[in-house]
Amino acid sequence: MDNQSNKNKDYDIYMLRYLEKKQEVSQREIAQHLGISLGKVNFILNALVAKGIIKAKNFKNNKNKRAYAYFLTSEGIKEKAKMTLGFFKRKNNEYDNLKIELRLLEKEVETSKATLLGANEK
């Protein structure tokens, strides 16, 4: 799976986490919180609504008519649990790969130091 696909999955889980905590929110506020474009937020929300993962309702008594209330459906709660598990596995693999990379870099730095010290003695 490519890195962009993983990022998109991460945005989905970040979105669901945020909406689980704060249902009454504008797309602009979500975009600012997640650090992504308003268009991307709209795209993700529409996809989640189409999949039945969230429901969106307009506020009746809100001054900001662009604000919606987003609710995770029962299907959304199940999907969030699956996404969380997948997210954990991906991040755990990234962590393991970074540990390996750091060990290799550490050895490379030690070798470079030894080479530089040896060159300075001549």
JOURBEL-V360895 format. One record per residue. N is the residue number from 1. RES is the residue in one letter. PSI is psi in whole degrees, -180 to 180 (NA if undefined). OMEGA is omega in radians with two decimals (NA if undefined). D_FIRST is the distance of its C-alpha to the first C-alpha in Angstrom with 2 decimals. Layout:
BEGIN
N:RES:PSI:OMEGA:D_FIRST + N:RES:PSI:OMEGA:D_FIRST
END
This chain:
BEGIN
1:M:136:-3.07:0.00 + 2:D:165:-3.06:3.79 + 3:N:-38:-3.14:6.74 + 4:Q:-41:3.11:8.51 + 5:S:-41:3.09:6.65 + 6:N:-40:3.11:7.21 + 7:K:-42:3.13:10.61 + 8:N:-41:3.08:11.44 + 9:K:-38:3.12:11.02 + 10:D:-42:3.11:13.13 + 11:Y:-39:3.11:15.65 + 12:D:-48:-3.11:16.07 + 13:I:-38:3.09:16.98 + 14:Y:-41:-3.14:19.13 + 15:M:-47:-3.13:20.83 + 16:L:-40:3.10:21.63 + 17:R:-45:-3.11:22.96 + 18:Y:-45:-3.11:25.11 + 19:L:-26:3.09:26.43 + 20:E:-33:-3.13:27.28 + 21:K:-36:-3.02:29.52 + 22:K:100:-3.06:30.89 + 23:Q:-38:-3.06:31.22 + 24:E:100:-2.99:33.72 + 25:V:152:3.06:31.98 + 26:S:159:3.10:31.59 + 27:Q:-34:3.11:28.37 + 28:R:-43:3.12:29.67 + 29:E:-41:3.10:30.01 + 30:I:-45:-3.13:26.45 + 31:A:-44:3.13:25.24 + 32:Q:-42:-3.12:27.46 + 33:H:-42:-3.09:26.43 + 34:L:-13:3.14:22.65 + 35:G:35:3.11:23.19 + 36:I:169:-3.08:21.55 + 37:S:156:3.09:23.38 + 38:L:-39:3.11:25.58 + 39:G:-40:3.13:23.97 + 40:K:-40:3.09:20.49 + 41:V:-47:3.14:22.27 + 42:N:-44:3.13:24.04 + 43:F:-47:-3.12:20.97 + 44:I:-46:-3.14:19.24 + 45:L:-44:3.13:22.62 + 46:N:-40:3.12:23.30 + 47:A:-42:3.14:20.05 + 48:L:-37:3.08:20.84 + 49:V:-45:-3.13:24.41 + 50:A:-34:3.12:23.55 + 51:K:-7:-3.13:21.51 + 52:G:18:-3.10:24.55 + 53:I:-34:3.07:22.93 + 54:I:159:3.00:25.48 + 55:K:145:3.12:28.91 + 56:A:132:3.09:30.45 + 57:K:137:3.09:34.21 + 58:N:143:3.05:36.37 + 59:F:138:3.09:38.90 + 60:K:-37:-3.04:42.42 + 61:N:25:-3.12:44.28 + 62:N:138:3.09:42.01 + 63:K:-36:-3.13:43.29 + 64:N:100:-3.08:39.78 + 65:K:-9:3.11:39.06 + 66:R:-11:-3.13:35.46 + 67:A:140:3.14:34.75 + 68:Y:164:2.97:33.29 + 69:A:124:-3.12:32.97 + 70:Y:128:-3.11:29.49 + 71:F:136:3.01:29.42 + 72:L:131:3.07:26.75 + 73:T:174:3.08:27.70 + 74:S:-37:3.05:27.87 + 75:E:-37:3.12:24.67 + 76:G:-38:3.11:23.22 + 77:I:-42:3.09:24.35 + 78:K:-45:-3.12:22.63 + 79:E:-39:3.11:19.35 + 80:K:-40:3.11:19.69 + 81:A:-43:3.11:20.25 + 82:K:-44:3.14:17.07 + 83:M:-40:-3.14:15.09 + 84:T:-42:3.11:17.06 + 85:L:-46:3.10:16.25 + 86:G:-41:3.11:12.46 + 87:F:-46:3.13:13.11 + 88:F:-46:-3.14:15.43 + 89:K:-45:3.13:13.23 + 90:R:-46:-3.11:10.51 + 91:K:-35:3.10:13.59 + 92:N:-42:3.07:15.39 + 93:N:-42:3.09:12.89 + 94:E:-43:3.13:12.99 + 95:Y:-47:3.12:16.73 + 96:D:-43:3.12:17.12 + 97:N:-38:3.09:15.44 + 98:L:-39:3.10:17.70 + 99:K:-43:3.11:20.67 + 100:I:-47:3.13:20.21 + 101:E:-41:3.14:19.91 + 102:L:-40:3.08:22.99 + 103:R:-43:3.13:24.96 + 104:L:-42:3.11:24.39 + 105:L:-38:3.12:25.43 + 106:E:-44:3.09:28.39 + 107:K:-40:-3.14:29.56 + 108:E:-40:3.12:29.22 + 109:V:-44:3.12:31.29 + 110:E:-42:3.11:33.88 + 111:T:-42:3.13:34.17 + 112:S:-41:3.11:34.57 + 113:K:-46:-3.14:37.21 + 114:A:-42:3.14:39.08 + 115:T:-44:3.14:39.05 + 116:L:-42:3.12:40.34 + 117:L:-40:3.11:42.99 + 118:G:-37:3.13:44.09 + 119:A:-33:-3.13:44.40 + 120:N:-24:-3.13:46.47 + 121:E:-20:-3.10:48.92 + 122:K:NA:NA:49.91
END
